[in-house]
Amino acid sequence: MEDKGVYSKPTFTKEQAGELTQRFYGVTATKTSSLPSYIDQNFLLVDAEGSKFVLKIMNFEDSKKVTLLEVQTECMSFLRQQGVPTHKAIPNTEGQLLSFEEKDFGQGAHKYCVRLLTYIPGKNVSDCPLTNEDLYHVGQLVGNVNKILQEMVTPNQDVLREEDILWHLTNIPAMEKHLSVMDGEPLQEVVKEVIGLYKTHVEPNLSFFQQGIIHGDMRGQNILVKPVDGQRHEISGVLDFSLLLHGYYVFEVAISIAYLMMRSPNPLDVGGAVLAGYESILPLSDAERSSVYLLVLGRLCQSLVYGRISVEKYPDNEKYLLSTVKGGTELLDLLRSVGKQEVERKWFSDVSKYTAISV
């Protein structure tokens, strides 16, 4: 099973990124800066006319999966055609959407996939103070993406059924192999407990869950918003399709709730608003509703376990890596102290209120 959290991240310089952009795409960057990233590299480039682009360089392991990268790029295009704001991949000088550069960063020569994307303005949802209305609209976005992708047909759809990535929620039990990273900490017992709850209360019901193509990582850092009227926000972009897969819809909404709760001053208010928005597009079954709380706990545990492993692997990227799990321990404590029954009672009571007022 692949640990996508510990792939070797490329280390191209800003100068090399500018040279790649010129050589592959004929775009001359007058300004190049690094953007936050997890296991890939992202650069913001500006040309002489002021046009902005994002250069995305994949880690060498993911760069080997050419068909999967093509489907991810196709998915972005399909969603954009249906009104979802996503990057547009710009063809290189040979008319191809994917380019490849061979480089040796001290581990032998490897090929890295390079894509030039249109720039999407906006701020990460995680960095914005969101109203409950904003959260509702995030839920609608997640539901809308899932619904639209039901219509996407690709001859290579089988590549999306790969389920050996540790971050997939079906692989919550795989954390057992990595618990040594928390040796001596009380949190280790919490993670063990969550794994057990997943095995007994979620796994037996998977066959009853709705499934299809999902984004796979609808967290706040992959959703961009822009302010409207000084208070509320509107969605301006959906980023990073590197975890695109054929999976369970309820996983998608649980991932969003988990990450949005981490950054919220009122975390217990998040779930109801997001679920209400999501269910306005794709209603969940009783079995799916009953799994959300445990899936949120599972994703929080994954973030804590794999976040620590990644920091050990990439100490230079510690600030970004830890930002993805900030508040995770406190949130786990809160959710467990309140308990599944009370958290669900609040969430689905809130869903009923949103449905009544039709936000």
Secondary structure, DSSP 8 states (H G I E B T S, - for coil): -B-GGGS------HHHHHHHHHHHH---EEEEEEE--SSSEEEEEEETT--EEEEEE--HHHHT-HHHHHHHHHHHHHHHHTT--B--EE--TTS-S-EEEEEESSS-EEEEEEEEEE----EEGGGS---HHHHHHHHHHHHHHHHHHTT---TTGGGGG---BTTSGGGGGGGGGGGGGGTT-THHHHHHHHHHHHHHHTGGGGGGS-EEEE-S---GGGEEEEEETTTEEEEEEE---TT-EEEEHHHHHHHHHHHHHHT-SSGGGHHHHHHHHHHTTS---HHHHHHHHHHHHHHHHHHHHHHHHHHHH-GGGHHHHHHTTTTHHHHHHHHHHH-HHHHHHHHHHHHHHHHHHT-
